[in-house]
């Protein structure tokens, strides 16, 4: 298979690229850090140094790729809002990294989609609850969830399947920055296996780990006021 993965210089994206390449697939891995991408090159992966926020460069670079069997849009970032003031610049940075770069990739890759191919967007289980200070990150991942469903509607006629990947806590350089407790954390290697198996089975929603996902989906069904109260208690506990 021909596979294109964004955010391949670290975390889940890197592990996915390595695992698919190890299974004999032709993999293109996008990232911004050329030095980190060198490790992919050493493993036979075609590295694509590219700033996804630059639409013109994305269009030019991605239009040169062959038709893809699988596209995984994994690049993203997380920053937390200060509850004492709303930082529009921070909010914009998070949405740029998590949503607008996805839009740029879709623009550049649209011509590479072919009947039978798969498109996976990586969101997060975080959007299921109104966590304190997560307004930027959670809302961006909620947008990814909706976008994947809407794309699934539109691309069905082209016989392209769309999948939303929603991890819980995964140990990556991004989560290493978090100063709060992260229950049921899994490794990037485990996350990669969840995703690969889910895509192989054609799952529209790939949520993991299972127990943690089940708990958050259950809590999501509660009245919003209850959810907010729970999240306030969690924030107070962490700050104590």
Rosetta silent file (secondary structure, phi, psi, omega in degrees, C-alpha in Angstrom):
SEQUENCE: XXXXXXXXXXXXXXXXXXXXXXXXXXXXXXXXXXXXXXXXXXXXXXXXXXXXXXXXXXXXXXXXXXXXXXXXXXXXXXXXXXXXXXXXXXXXXXXXXXXXXXXXXXXXXXXXXXXXXXXXXXXXXXXXXXXXXXXXXXXXXXXXXXXXXXXXXXXXXXXXXXXXXXXXXXXXXXXXXXXXXXXXXXXXXXXXXXXXXXXXXXXXXXXXXXXXXXXXXXXXXXXXXXXXXXXXXXXXXXXX
SCORE:     score description
SCORE:     0.000 S_00000001
   1 L     0.000  149.717  169.017    0.000    0.000    0.000 S_00000001
   2 E   -92.502  124.211 -174.356    0.955    3.637   -0.488 S_00000001
   3 E  -129.897  132.280  176.457    0.549    5.410    2.862 S_00000001
   4 E  -117.991  129.905 -176.428    0.908    9.084    3.755 S_00000001
   5 E  -131.673  128.165  173.587    1.162   10.135    7.416 S_00000001
   6 L   -92.689  161.917 -178.819    1.459   13.643    8.860 S_00000001
   7 L    65.322   33.464 -172.759    3.110   14.356   12.193 S_00000001
   8 L   -87.517    3.658 -178.792    5.521   11.507   11.508 S_00000001
   9 L   -87.417   -8.314  178.614    8.551   13.029   13.226 S_00000001
  10 L  -163.579  168.950  171.969    7.346   12.060   16.726 S_00000001
  11 H    61.420 -143.561 -176.146    4.648   10.378   18.783 S_00000001
  12 H   -62.316  -42.628 -178.752    1.846    8.351   17.251 S_00000001
  13 H   -59.972  -42.605  178.791    2.573    9.491   13.700 S_00000001
  14 H   -62.712  -46.984 -177.752    6.190    8.357   13.909 S_00000001
  15 H   -64.850  -39.517  176.518    5.269    4.971   15.324 S_00000001
  16 H   -60.352  -44.734 -179.941    2.607    4.422   12.686 S_00000001
  17 H   -60.822  -44.998 -179.806    5.095    5.238    9.935 S_00000001
  18 H   -64.345  -42.664 -177.479    7.658    2.835   11.375 S_00000001
  19 H   -68.786  -43.060  178.713    5.136    0.038   11.861 S_00000001
  20 H   -65.998  -39.801  178.581    3.604    0.302    8.399 S_00000001
  21 H   -64.197  -39.583  179.724    7.054    0.443    6.797 S_00000001
  22 H   -64.063  -25.356  178.559    8.124   -2.619    8.797 S_00000001
  23 L   -87.914    7.716  173.732    5.120   -4.434    7.326 S_00000001
  24 L    92.068   10.621 -179.643    6.388   -3.766    3.821 S_00000001
  25 L   -88.898  155.771  175.299    4.267   -0.771    2.840 S_00000001
  26 E   -87.045  116.514 -172.109    5.531    2.304    0.977 S_00000001
  27 E  -119.233  134.933  169.753    5.270    5.154    3.478 S_00000001
  28 E  -109.895  126.454 -178.237    5.619    8.923    3.111 S_00000001
  29 E  -119.101  120.923  179.989    6.065   10.692    6.452 S_00000001
  30 E   -91.848  144.595  173.713    5.544   14.437    6.882 S_00000001
  31 E  -166.178  170.037  179.143    7.170   16.482    9.593 S_00000001
  32 L   -99.423  -22.948 -175.416    8.762   19.870   10.209 S_00000001
  33 L   -96.524  107.488 -176.821   11.976   18.692   11.876 S_00000001
  34 H   -62.537  -36.295 -178.993   14.453   17.398    9.273 S_00000001
  35 H   -65.647  -42.186  179.031   16.731   15.872   11.903 S_00000001
  36 H   -68.974  -33.477  179.803   13.911   13.815   13.421 S_00000001
  37 H   -68.780  -20.342 -179.471   12.741   12.761    9.977 S_00000001
  38 H   -59.351  -34.861  178.432   16.183   11.301    9.284 S_00000001
  39 H   -61.643  -35.514  177.169   15.310    8.315   11.467 S_00000001
  40 H   -68.645  -42.193  178.848   12.394    7.572    9.133 S_00000001
  41 H   -58.168  -39.995  179.942   14.640    7.845    6.095 S_00000001
  42 H   -64.534  -21.011 -179.771   16.990    5.309    7.664 S_00000001
  43 L   -99.328   12.470  177.243   14.043    2.891    7.873 S_00000001
  44 L    85.040   12.255  179.281   13.167    3.239    4.181 S_00000001
  45 L   -92.615  139.312  177.377   10.413    5.813    4.679 S_00000001
  46 E   -80.403  110.103 -177.912   10.190    8.760    2.288 S_00000001
  47 E   -81.636  139.970 -179.820   10.517   11.841    4.504 S_00000001
  48 E  -128.170   89.082  176.954    8.617   14.954    3.519 S_00000001
  49 E   -67.123  119.527 -173.645    9.783   18.070    5.415 S_00000001
  50 L  -159.560  134.190  173.797    6.835   20.410    5.125 S_00000001
  51 L   -87.705  109.648 -173.554    5.136   23.215    7.054 S_00000001
  52 L   -71.142  -15.043  179.678    1.451   22.278    6.910 S_00000001
  53 L   -77.067  -13.742 -178.970    0.304   25.800    7.760 S_00000001
  54 L   -95.268   97.857 -174.060    1.558   27.024    4.372 S_00000001
  55 H   -60.128  -41.256 -179.119   -1.237   26.110    1.956 S_00000001
  56 H   -60.927  -44.315  179.527    0.727   26.995   -1.192 S_00000001
  57 H   -68.964  -36.393  178.410    3.619   24.738   -0.190 S_00000001
  58 H   -63.365  -46.504  179.024    1.246   21.963    0.866 S_00000001
  59 H   -59.457  -45.312 -176.824   -0.525   22.071   -2.492 S_00000001
  60 H   -66.039  -43.263 -176.167    2.758   22.031   -4.401 S_00000001
  61 H   -74.080  -45.597 -174.330    4.347   19.212   -2.381 S_00000001
  62 H   -75.522  -23.522  178.862    1.363   16.896   -1.976 S_00000001
  63 L   -68.033  -18.319 -179.759    0.266   17.186   -5.603 S_00000001
  64 L   -84.645   -9.511 -178.885    3.473   15.370   -6.550 S_00000001
  65 L   -76.073  152.419  174.839    2.565   12.286   -4.500 S_00000001
  66 L   -74.723  174.666  176.966    1.089    9.202   -6.161 S_00000001
  67 L   -60.638  139.473 -175.937   -2.426    7.985   -5.377 S_00000001
  68 L  -105.967  141.854  173.409   -2.652    6.876   -1.764 S_00000001
  69 L   -85.223  -30.606 -179.099   -4.265    3.773   -0.309 S_00000001
  70 E  -145.114  131.321  174.930   -4.215    5.254    3.197 S_00000001
  71 E  -122.443  124.846  178.245   -3.882    8.820    4.455 S_00000001
  72 E  -119.704  111.614 -179.926   -3.485    9.451    8.195 S_00000001
  73 E   -94.955   99.091 -167.727   -3.647   13.103    9.256 S_00000001
  74 L  -112.808  -16.039 -174.915   -2.004   12.913   12.651 S_00000001
  75 L   -64.039  143.085  178.861   -0.171   16.218   13.138 S_00000001
  76 L  -178.655  178.173 -178.614   -1.401   18.407   15.977 S_00000001
  77 L  -151.421  166.763  179.351   -0.592   20.315   19.139 S_00000001
  78 L  -141.621  129.388  171.044   -2.018   21.091   22.558 S_00000001
  79 L  -137.285  149.905 -175.255   -1.959   24.238   24.673 S_00000001
  80 L  -109.399  137.885  179.742   -4.122   25.029   27.679 S_00000001
  81 L   -76.876  145.700  172.928   -6.086   28.216   28.284 S_00000001
  82 L   -81.345  122.308 -178.312   -5.680   30.246   31.449 S_00000001
  83 L   -64.819  -12.227 -178.622   -9.096   30.347   33.175 S_00000001
  84 L   -85.698  -17.231  177.396   -8.353   33.915   34.310 S_00000001
  85 L  -157.270  149.490  178.614   -8.230   35.308   30.762 S_00000001
  86 L   -94.607  122.772 -177.179   -9.088   34.136   27.262 S_00000001
  87 L  -101.502   99.822 -177.345   -6.055   34.066   25.005 S_00000001
  88 H   -65.753  -32.416  179.660   -7.224   34.364   21.398 S_00000001
  89 H   -67.633  -41.758  175.847   -3.696   33.929   20.050 S_00000001
  90 H   -61.808  -47.099  179.903   -3.287   30.624   21.888 S_00000001
  91 H   -56.590  -44.298 -179.381   -6.716   29.509   20.690 S_00000001
  92 H   -64.524  -40.039  179.541   -5.778   30.377   17.123 S_00000001
  93 H   -61.588  -43.362 -178.313   -2.476   28.472   17.351 S_00000001
  94 H   -66.440  -44.536  179.273   -4.214   25.313   18.533 S_00000001
  95 H   -67.232  -34.635  176.367   -6.901   25.489   15.850 S_00000001
  96 H   -61.664  -46.103 -177.121   -4.251   26.213   13.220 S_00000001
  97 H   -71.106  -37.781 -170.787   -2.278   23.122   14.247 S_00000001
  98 H   -97.927  -22.768 -175.083   -5.223   20.781   14.770 S_00000001
  99 H  -121.432  -53.264 -174.258   -7.849   21.859   12.245 S_00000001
 100 H   -68.793  -31.976  175.336   -6.586   24.237    9.567 S_00000001
 101 H   -67.830  -32.415  175.121   -3.539   22.112    8.747 S_00000001
 102 H   -64.206  -42.934  178.071   -5.936   19.196    8.228 S_00000001
 103 H   -61.703  -41.294  178.473   -7.917   21.361    5.825 S_00000001
 104 H   -61.999  -41.813  179.619   -4.707   22.249    3.968 S_00000001
 105 H   -65.901  -41.540  178.672   -3.792   18.572    3.654 S_00000001
 106 H   -61.993  -39.992  177.128   -7.244   17.663    2.398 S_00000001
 107 H   -59.883  -46.878 -176.518   -6.954   20.412   -0.205 S_00000001
 108 H   -75.473  -25.509 -174.790   -3.583   19.114   -1.359 S_00000001
 109 H  -101.498   -4.434 -173.199   -4.448   15.411   -1.229 S_00000001
 110 H   -54.300  -39.784 -179.253   -7.962   15.450   -2.660 S_00000001
 111 H   -71.249  -17.078 -179.999   -6.734   14.357   -6.071 S_00000001
 112 H   -86.004  -10.826  178.593   -4.853   11.412   -4.527 S_00000001
 113 L   -72.705  134.220 -177.532   -8.016    9.875   -3.091 S_00000001
 114 L  -137.345  160.024  178.773   -9.167    6.902   -5.141 S_00000001
 115 L   -53.119  130.737 -179.977  -11.910    4.270   -4.846 S_00000001
 116 L    92.411   -8.064 -179.658  -11.082    1.895   -2.021 S_00000001
 117 L   -81.727  163.586 -178.489   -8.693    4.254   -0.232 S_00000001
 118 E  -120.248  140.821  176.809   -8.937    5.179    3.442 S_00000001
 119 E  -123.515  120.293 -178.985   -8.719    8.601    5.066 S_00000001
 120 E  -117.643  128.021  175.768   -8.076    8.760    8.820 S_00000001
 121 E  -110.037  130.007 -177.392   -8.266   11.928   10.916 S_00000001
 122 E   -94.648  113.139  177.008   -6.765   11.792   14.396 S_00000001
 123 L  -104.828 -135.165  179.711   -8.898   13.502   17.005 S_00000001
 124 L  -165.914  148.503  173.633   -9.091   12.850   20.741 S_00000001
 125 H   -68.024  -13.097 -176.331  -11.439   11.499   23.398 S_00000001
 126 H   -59.657  -26.864 -176.153  -10.878   14.841   25.180 S_00000001
 127 H   -71.183   -8.137 -175.411  -13.733   16.473   23.265 S_00000001
 128 H   -77.360  -20.732 -179.447  -16.259   14.285   25.107 S_00000001
 129 L  -132.159  149.023 -178.689  -16.071   16.274   28.366 S_00000001
 130 L   -82.736   68.921 -177.291  -15.726   20.029   29.101 S_00000001
 131 L   -64.508  144.894  178.293  -12.357   19.779   30.843 S_00000001
 132 L   -60.842  136.595  176.227  -11.001   22.883   32.536 S_00000001
 133 L    69.315    3.424 -176.217   -8.565   24.931   30.413 S_00000001
 134 L  -102.453   20.219 -177.058   -9.113   22.597   27.429 S_00000001
 135 H   -59.728  -36.875  179.763  -11.424   24.895   25.475 S_00000001
 136 H   -74.797  -52.276 -176.943   -8.983   25.327   22.596 S_00000001
 137 H   -65.822  -49.567 -177.360   -7.783   21.738   22.354 S_00000001
 138 H   -62.692  -40.285 -179.750  -11.125   20.066   23.039 S_00000001
 139 H   -68.298  -35.050  178.621  -13.059   22.240   20.612 S_00000001
 140 H   -66.562  -36.831  179.577  -10.478   21.619   17.867 S_00000001
 141 H   -76.620  -28.693  172.609  -10.824   17.866   18.336 S_00000001
 142 H   -64.777  -37.811  177.351  -14.617   18.147   18.359 S_00000001
 143 H   -63.800  -39.760  178.542  -14.261   19.855   14.980 S_00000001
 144 H   -63.962  -40.829  178.944  -12.138   16.937   13.725 S_00000001
 145 H   -60.745  -47.571  179.992  -14.802   14.491   14.890 S_00000001
 146 H   -66.276  -42.622 -178.957  -17.548   16.344   13.021 S_00000001
 147 H   -59.623  -42.643 -179.575  -15.360   16.880    9.963 S_00000001
 148 H   -62.631  -38.857  179.488  -14.601   13.173    9.687 S_00000001
 149 H   -68.511  -42.248  179.884  -18.310   12.334    9.798 S_00000001
 150 H   -66.442  -39.915  177.345  -19.196   14.967    7.198 S_00000001
 151 H   -64.793  -34.928  177.501  -16.372   13.815    4.926 S_00000001
 152 H   -61.719  -36.141  176.590  -17.636   10.276    5.305 S_00000001
 153 H   -65.725  -46.780 -174.080  -20.970   11.425    3.922 S_00000001
 154 H   -75.072  -33.525 -174.559  -19.432   13.231    0.964 S_00000001
 155 H   -89.697   -5.075  179.714  -16.743   10.704    0.055 S_00000001
 156 H   -59.760  -37.638 -179.735  -18.969    7.632    0.135 S_00000001
 157 H   -64.359  -26.508  178.082  -19.886    8.231   -3.520 S_00000001
 158 H   -89.732    1.866 -178.680  -16.165    8.054   -4.359 S_00000001
 159 L    61.432   36.634  174.426  -15.869    4.797   -2.369 S_00000001
 160 L  -108.029  124.179 -179.766  -13.412    6.408    0.029 S_00000001
 161 E   -90.405  140.959 -178.451  -13.865    5.412    3.675 S_00000001
 162 E  -117.117  135.117 -173.887  -13.286    8.017    6.399 S_00000001
 163 E  -129.397  136.062  176.602  -12.192    7.083    9.914 S_00000001
 164 E  -106.232  119.060  179.169  -11.966    9.139   13.095 S_00000001
 165 E   -96.982  122.246 -177.116   -9.196    8.039   15.463 S_00000001
 166 E  -127.305   92.705  178.927   -9.809    9.130   19.065 S_00000001
 167 E   -79.905  160.036  165.742   -7.052    8.203   21.515 S_00000001
 168 L   -88.771 -137.673  179.548   -7.026    8.698   25.240 S_00000001
 169 L   -81.377  124.364  177.886   -3.714    9.513   26.906 S_00000001
 170 E  -122.835  132.996 -179.144   -0.717    8.303   24.889 S_00000001
 171 L   -71.656  110.018  179.953    2.849    8.791   26.081 S_00000001
 172 L  -143.185  170.927  174.453    4.385   11.177   23.546 S_00000001
 173 L   -57.272  -26.083  179.791    6.541   14.328   23.703 S_00000001
 174 L   -71.953  -48.025 -179.367    3.237   16.241   23.769 S_00000001
 175 H   -74.539  -19.302  177.224    1.784   14.514   26.834 S_00000001
 176 H   -62.107  -20.975  179.913    5.189   14.619   28.550 S_00000001
 177 H   -79.969  -16.677 -176.535    4.502   18.329   29.050 S_00000001
 178 L   -70.846  137.871 -179.221    1.331   17.687   31.067 S_00000001
 179 L  -103.708    6.975 -178.302    1.593   18.254   34.811 S_00000001
 180 L  -111.608  166.643 -179.369   -1.652   16.478   35.717 S_00000001
 181 L   -66.982  138.400 -179.249   -2.564   12.817   36.213 S_00000001
 182 L  -125.549   91.682 -175.212   -3.260   10.939   32.977 S_00000001
 183 L   -67.944  151.009  176.701   -5.173    7.718   33.709 S_00000001
 184 L    56.068   35.255  178.759   -4.920    4.624   31.523 S_00000001
 185 L   -66.946  139.982  177.490   -1.959    6.031   29.593 S_00000001
 186 E  -121.790  169.036  179.993   -0.653    3.779   26.841 S_00000001
 187 L   -85.606  165.246  175.561    2.516    3.808   24.740 S_00000001
 188 H   -62.841  -34.214  178.208    2.855    5.020   21.168 S_00000001
 189 H   -62.829  -42.840  177.985    3.483    1.418   20.172 S_00000001
 190 H   -66.523  -42.175  179.322    0.148    0.364   21.659 S_00000001
 191 H   -60.188  -43.173  179.223   -1.643    3.302   20.050 S_00000001
 192 H   -59.646  -41.590  179.759   -0.205    2.384   16.668 S_00000001
 193 H   -66.473  -40.568  176.308   -1.488   -1.175   16.991 S_00000001
 194 H   -57.561  -45.601 -176.401   -4.978    0.040   17.956 S_00000001
 195 H   -67.896  -47.440 -178.402   -5.063    2.275   14.889 S_00000001
 196 H   -61.080  -43.208  179.733   -3.692   -0.276   12.444 S_00000001
 197 H   -67.568  -39.930  179.345   -6.090   -2.974   13.623 S_00000001
 198 H   -63.884  -42.507  178.761   -9.028   -0.572   13.573 S_00000001
 199 H   -67.815  -38.417  179.396   -8.276    0.565   10.036 S_00000001
 200 H   -63.282  -31.358  179.034   -7.766   -3.024    8.869 S_00000001
 201 L   -87.059   -5.771  178.907  -11.241   -3.836   10.201 S_00000001
 202 L    75.914   24.770 -178.998  -12.714   -0.737    8.547 S_00000001
 203 L   -68.286  130.640  178.085  -13.925    0.827   11.798 S_00000001
 204 L   -70.520  -39.610  176.758  -15.383    4.300   11.282 S_00000001
 205 E  -117.061  124.796  179.675  -14.546    5.285   14.870 S_00000001
 206 E  -116.055   96.498 -175.224  -11.362    3.981   16.444 S_00000001
 207 E  -109.967  133.155 -179.067  -11.497    4.815   20.148 S_00000001
 208 E  -159.528  159.386   -7.033   -8.925    3.569   22.654 S_00000001
 209 L   -69.448  157.110 -168.322   -8.081    2.366   25.203 S_00000001
 210 H   -58.306  -49.798 -176.840  -11.422    0.588   25.520 S_00000001
 211 H   -64.676  -46.878 -179.737  -12.239    1.000   29.217 S_00000001
 212 H   -61.720  -42.931  177.622  -11.210    4.660   29.348 S_00000001
 213 H   -61.077  -42.672  179.744  -13.143    5.364   26.149 S_00000001
 214 H   -61.866  -40.090  179.852  -16.224    3.642   27.577 S_00000001
 215 H   -64.859  -46.359 -178.594  -16.093    5.729   30.740 S_00000001
 216 H   -66.397  -38.218  177.516  -15.815    9.017   28.866 S_00000001
 217 H   -65.806  -36.045  176.358  -18.610    8.094   26.451 S_00000001
 218 H   -65.409  -47.423 -179.804  -20.825    7.231   29.427 S_00000001
 219 H   -62.813  -30.871  178.698  -20.043   10.527   31.169 S_00000001
 220 H   -64.069  -21.399 -179.471  -20.761   12.334   27.903 S_00000001
 221 L   -83.825  -11.204 -179.748  -24.364   11.128   28.162 S_00000001
 222 L   -75.196  160.703  174.896  -24.880   12.894   31.512 S_00000001
 223 L   -55.234  144.478 -176.457  -26.430   16.395   31.734 S_00000001
 224 H   -57.836  -37.999 -179.850  -23.887   19.072   30.809 S_00000001
 225 H   -61.760  -35.203  177.107  -24.154   20.677   34.257 S_00000001
 226 H   -68.683  -42.284  178.758  -23.104   17.359   35.815 S_00000001
 227 H   -60.512  -44.618 -179.052  -20.195   17.064   33.405 S_00000001
 228 H   -64.625  -39.400  178.001  -19.046   20.598   34.230 S_00000001
 229 H   -62.972  -43.250  178.252  -19.299   19.933   37.964 S_00000001
 230 H   -62.046  -44.862 -178.758  -17.214   16.792   37.614 S_00000001
 231 H   -66.962  -33.015  175.501  -14.577   18.602   35.560 S_00000001
 232 H   -65.626  -40.233  178.988  -14.407   21.434   38.107 S_00000001
 233 H   -65.221  -40.192  178.274  -13.791   18.881   40.851 S_00000001
 234 H   -63.121  -42.450 -179.625  -11.060   17.233   38.817 S_00000001
 235 H   -65.423  -40.747  179.463   -9.393   20.598   38.187 S_00000001
 236 H   -65.413  -39.205  179.515   -9.629   21.517   41.882 S_00000001
 237 H   -64.207  -43.464 -179.419   -8.124   18.146   42.852 S_00000001
 238 H   -66.633  -33.149 -178.014   -5.230   18.590   40.466 S_00000001
 239 H   -83.801  -11.129 -177.616   -4.603   22.124   41.736 S_00000001
 240 L   -70.814    0.000    0.000   -4.737   21.110   45.388 S_00000001
